[in-house]
Amino acid sequence: FDKSTEHGMRPCCFFATLPVLAVLSVTVWLTWLLAKSKAFRAPYRVQVHSSEQRWPEEKGDASNISLTPEPLTTTTPELFECSWRRYERLKPFDSQSFLKDFLVAVSKNFRGKTLRIFMLGDSLIQQQFELVCQLCKKLKSNRLHMNNETHCAASIGGANLYVTYMVFPNASDAYLAESENVFYFDHGLQEYLQLSSWKSWKSYDEWVHLDTSMQAVLDAMALVPGARMAFMTLHAVCDQKYREGYNQSLEMSDPEKAASLCADSLVETGASHVAWEVAKEHCAHGTNTYKGALELKHRALAVLQRWASLHPNLAERVSCVDGFAIADFAIADGKCHHTDDGRSYQGLLPVELYSLMDALRWT
């Protein structure tokens, strides 16, 4: 069986390649299956031009999450320093005073320039975006163009302002090189926490792999030359007010039992691929409570600090707004001021935006 065919191919050589082709086919199939099984649910979707994508992910060992040890405090000097504007607890800044100061700051710092602010995150960031757009709309002498629900623009004191919510631009976009760019994001952290005895912990993967996903976001933003990056921490949770909406929650009445039930659910549904004891520890730390929010804040700031340390040439472009401290001050007297649900603080939106201006050194 050693003679060449009319096409010049030896049958012996053809059969000899079959094992190689089989191995290659299996390898390709396994690679596709593995990639599909590791699909990562990002804290929020981002858009590059007209196509959607999710942040990249490199999952590590979920059993080695760095959690803040007891005792917990609201101040962590070793972590990234954040800004928050002090205010009167019962009478914070109003929208009108913020409007005036915002106009002055933009006009002073960006006269003759174009400023683009990209606001990415959950409802905490969205509410601030809506406030900026509402305030710009009140300027009768300035032009406001509402393209859709995610964009607003205005001419302010010789500066052109564009504000966009939930749209992440491609670093290669030419218009970015002609403007001053700011990325303001919270990574959707408020949605990472859970009351699993009330409903399943759908954001478990995001909570576990916060470090990797947040570093990927910072890496992507850093691709835009000269862009400023401002991170806002999640809010402090007022347990007293939050309990009113979830009064059947075991996290409030029996945390130990709640963590056990949560671990049972994670292991049984396959959401967690770690030992039951480790899953229980995750459940105990990831509760949507004051303690759980504080720990998650510390984890996020540790990521921010580590990223800045690894990129010393970019560290000056990174800043932070302490949303936790802003909300914590409102509830420090034992009362839940400015919140109806224990998580959202509508009355403190101007304070958060003032704190952003401080973080960016516009004031």
ABEGO torsion letter per residue (X at the ends): XABBBAAGBBAAAAAAAAAAAAAAAAAAAAAAAAAAAABBBBABBBBBEABBBBBBBBBBBAAABBBBBOBBBABBAABBBBBBBBBBAABBBBAAAAAAAAAAAAAAAABGBBBBBBBBEBAAAAAAAAAAAAAAAABAABBBBBABAABBBBBBGGBBBBBBBGBBBBAABAAAAABBBBBBBAGGAAAABBBAAABBBAAAAAAAAAAAAAAAAAAAAAABBGBBBBBBBBBBBBAAAAAAABAABAAAABAAAAAAAAAAAAAAAGABABBAAAAAAAAAAABBBAAAAAAAAAAAAAAAAAAAAABAAAAAABBBBBAAAAAAAAAAAGBBBGBAAGABBAAAAAAAAAAAAAAAGAX
